[in-house]
Amino acid sequence: MITFFVKKEKFIFNITLSQIMFKIIDRKIVYELNWNARQTHTNLAKKLRISKQVISYRIKQLEKKGVIKSYHAVIDWRKMGYNAIRIYIKWQDIDPNQEKEIYTEIQNDPLFMWSVRFEGEIDLAFYVWVKSIPEFSEKWFLFINKFKKFIFHYEIYESVDMVHYPWKFLIDKPKTEELIIGREREEKIDIIDYEILKQITRDGQISIIEIAKKINLTSKAALYRLRNLEKKRIILGYYALLDEKKLGCIFYKIDFYLRDLSRIKEMNEYAKQHPNVVYRMRTIGGPDLEIEVVVADAIEMKKIITEIRERFTGIIHHYRFHRFEHTIKQVYLPGEKA
């Protein structure tokens, strides 16, 4: 990252190259697509009061620069009959080559759906989607037996839900919306529905015509099934996957362990309203409040922690935080191989 120091009167402004290049209109576009990736360029142009040609050009530039990495559907795994198991690992007595070999195995193992390298008290985190605990335990014991000597400790939680928020810090007047995954009961789907889910999670902007071609349906039938998956709330929405580093930002996960849960609803609402909080999670066996924040640096992240501690004095027993280093593997649909 290139940094410019601009002197004006008595003040010095620390301005990064990414901040100079990232215009106000681009921030608005990214905000909109991150929350609704399937809205048309025409609708986006009307909403932002800019020509469709400018919108299309700016989006292509954002994709070219890697600010927008890809587009995907938001799928409720609970609606598909899956449970989500989250696992944290802290390594011991392991060199970088051995660690790299394990990550390669994780990439090739269909058990692991989403894996990320952390910096902090935890080195590795991953999600596993399973339909039964015996199914998970059989595969997990194979992994743990193979690599136990490198594991200092590990934590296993069952996810209750995950709440998505817009990246509110990108614009001046954001909406306080949310998408909640994991709270509803299973809905039956067939093979054709699953094929549609597969296409729409791989490319959240794929056209109905392309979906129809890929799975040998008429466009009318493909559209009907897609709308039905949305109506059943199996598909909750569509988002643009952003590269926070290209925005000059950092991703942190913050875990709070509470003395009691008397103000948990208030804390959840605080997370919903905070401009930098983009995810909130709840688990069985894990921290009482888990949030993910996108911030400029560690100073801003610690400022958020201080704000929460001051606002909820006497409630927080302790906390910890982890910085996202990089994603090792990401599969967007339960049951699909990478």
N, C-alpha and C positions, 0 to 999 in steps of 0.2 A: 504494500500500500504506500503510495506517495503522499507526503504531507506538505502542505503549503502553510507558511506563517505570514499572515497578512496584517500589516501594522496600520492602524487607523487612529489618529490622535494619540490618546494615552492607552489604547487597548490593543491587545494582540489576539487575533482570532486564529485558532487552530482548525484549518479546513482540510479535509481529506479530498483526494481526487474524485472518489466515488460520490461524495456529497456535492461537489461542483457539477458533476455530470448528471446527477439524478434530479431532474427538474420537477417542479410542482405538478405538472400535468402527468409525468410518469408515475409519481407517487399515487395520484388519484386512480390512474389506470391499474396499477398493481394492487391497490386496495380493493378495487371493484372485482378484478379477476380472481384474486385470492378468495373472495367470498362467493362469487358466482361466475365460474369459468365458462359457462355455456350461454351467457347473455351475448347477443349479437353485437357486432360492431356498430350497427345502426342504433340500437337501443343505448349502447354505451356513449355514442356521440351525442344523442339527445340529452342524456343524463348529465354529461360533462359540458354540454354546449360547445362542442368542438366538431369540426367536420369529420365525416367518416373516413376520409382519406388520411387525415392527420392521425386519427385513432389507429388505423391499420398500420401506418408507417411506424408509429411509436411502439406498438406491440411487437412488430417484427424486429425492431432495434433492441427491445428489452429481451427478446428471445435470443437474438444473436449474441448479445453481451453476456447471456447466462443469468441475468437477473430472474427471469422466468425460466425455470428448468424444464417443467412439464406440466401436464394437466391430468387430473384424476377425479374419480367420483369418491364421495364420502360414503362408505358402506357401514351399516350397522351389523357387526358380526353377531350380535345376540339374536337379531332377527333371522339370521341364517342358521341358528341352532348351535353356535359356537360359544365357548367360554374363552376368555383371554387370560393367560398366565404371564406375569411379568417376572423376570429373573435379573438380579443384580449380582455381579461377580467382582471380587477384588483379588488380583493375582498376587502370587508370591514366588520367589525363586525362579523367575522366568525371564529369559532373554528376549530381545526383540524378534529374533528369527522364530523362536518357538511360539511367541504370541501371534506372529503373522501366519504361521502354519495352522494354528487353531482357528483364526478368522477365515482362512481359506476353507477349512472344513465346515464352518458355520455357513458360509456362502453356498456350499454344495449340499448341505443337509436340509431336506424339506421341512424338518421339524421347526426350524427357526425362520420366522417370517419377517421380523424387523429387528435389526441389531445396530447399536451405535456405540462408538468409543467415547468414553467420558474422560474428563480430567477432574480429579477430586477424590473423594472418599471411595468412589466406585470407579472401576476401570471399564466395565462392559455392562451394557443393559440390552436385553432383548425381550421381544414379545413372542409368545407361542399361542396359536389359536387351536383349541382342541374341542372335541365333542364329548370326551369322557376323561376322567382322571386316570383310569388304568391305561388308556391309550398314551397319555402324556408320560406317566411314570415309567413305562417300559422303555421308551425312547430316551427319557432324561437320564435314567440310571446307566444306560450305555455310554452316554456322554460324560457323566460325572465320574464313572469308573475309569474312563480313559484319561481324564485330565485332572483328577482329584489332587495330585501332588503339586499342581501349580495354583491351586485355589486356596487363598487365605481364609476367605469366608464367602458365603453366598446367601442371598435373600430371595424368597419366592413369595409372591403375592398373587391373589386372584383379583382381577380388575372388576369393579362394580360398574363404573361408567367412565367415560371420557368426554369432556366438554370442550368444544372448539369455539373460539372467539375470533372476530375480525382483527386484523393488525391495525388497531385503532390509532397508533402513534403516527401512522403515515399521513393522516389528513387532519384538518382542524376540527371538523364536526362529524365524528364517526357515529355509527349506530351501535347501540348496546345490544347486539343480537347474540345468539348462541345456537350451536348444534350439539345435541346430546346423544351420545352413542352408548348403548348397553342397558337401557332401562326397560325395554319392551320385550314381549314374548316372541317366540319363533313364528315365522310365516313360512308356509310351504312354497317351494319353488321347484321347477322342473329343469331338465337339462338345457332347454332353450333359454330359459331365464338366466341360468348360470353363464351360458355363452355370451349373452348380452352384458351381464355384469363383468365378464372377463374383458370384453372389448372396451367398455366404458371406463373401467378402472385403469386400463393401459393408456387410454387417450380420452380424457374427459371432454374433449371438443370434437370427437369423431362424429361425423354426420349420420343421420338416420339411414341415408342411402348406403353409406359404407358399411354400417352395421348389418343391414339387410343383405348386402352382397356376401359378407364374410360368413354368415350363418344360414344362407339360402332361405331367406324370408322375403316377403313383399315389404316394401317400405311402410305400408299401412299397418301390417302385422307387427313389424319391429317397433314402430312408434307406439302402438297400443300396449305392447308388453313393457316398453320402457316407462311409459306413463303409469302403468300398473305397479311397477317396482317402486316408483316414486310415491305413489298413493299408499302403498303398504309400508312406506318409510324404511324400506331396505336400502334404497338410495336416499340419503338425506340431503345431498347437495353436490356441488362440483367446485373444485378449487384449483388454483394455480400454485404449484410447488415453487417456492421462492428460495433463492440463494441469499441467505442473510448476510454472508460475507461480502457479496457484491453490493449490498446496501450499506456497507460499512458498519454492520451490526454483529452481535454475538448472541448465541442461544445459551441460556442457563436453565437448569431445572432446580427448583428450590423446594425442599421438604420441611414441613413444620410438624413437630410432635407436640401435642397440646396437653395441658394439665386436665382439662375437661372440655366438653363439646358444647358448652352453654351458648357460645357465640359463633358456632360453625356456620349457621345460615348467613349471619352478617359478614363473615369472612369470605364466604362464597360470593356474596353480592359485591363485596369489595373487589374480588378478583375479576368479576364480570365487568365492572366499571373501569378498572385500571387500564390505561392506554397500552401498557407494555406487556400485559398478561395475554397470551395467545392460546394457552391450554390450561385446563384444570382437570385433575384426575382424582378418583376415589378408589381405594382398594380395601380388601379384607386382609388384615395383617400388616399393612404398610403404614406410612405416615398419615396423620389425620388431615392434613391439607397439603396437596401437591400442586404446584403451579409451574408453568414454563413461561419464561419471559424472553423477549427480544430487546436487547439494550445496546447502547453504544460501546460500553466497556464495563469492566468489573466494578468501577466506582458507581455507575448508575445502578447496577444490580444490587450492590450493598446498600445503596440509598433506599431501594424498594424494601429490602429486608428491615431496615431501620424504621421506615414508615409503618410497616406492619407491626413491628414490635411495640412501637409507641402507641399505635391506635388500639392494639389489643393487649395492653399491659396486664400482666398477671395470668394470662391464658397460655402463653407459649412456654413450654418446658425447655425445648432446645430445637435447633434447626441445622440443616446442612445444605450445601449446594454443589452442583456439578456443572462443568462447562461441556457443551457438546463439541467434541473434536471433529468427528466425521462419521458418516453413515457407512456401515460395513455391508448391510444388505437391507433391501426394502421390497416387500411384496405387499400389494395393496388389496388382495382379495383372499379371504380364507379358503384354503383347499387348493389354491393355485401354486404351482411350482415356479421357482424363479427362472 
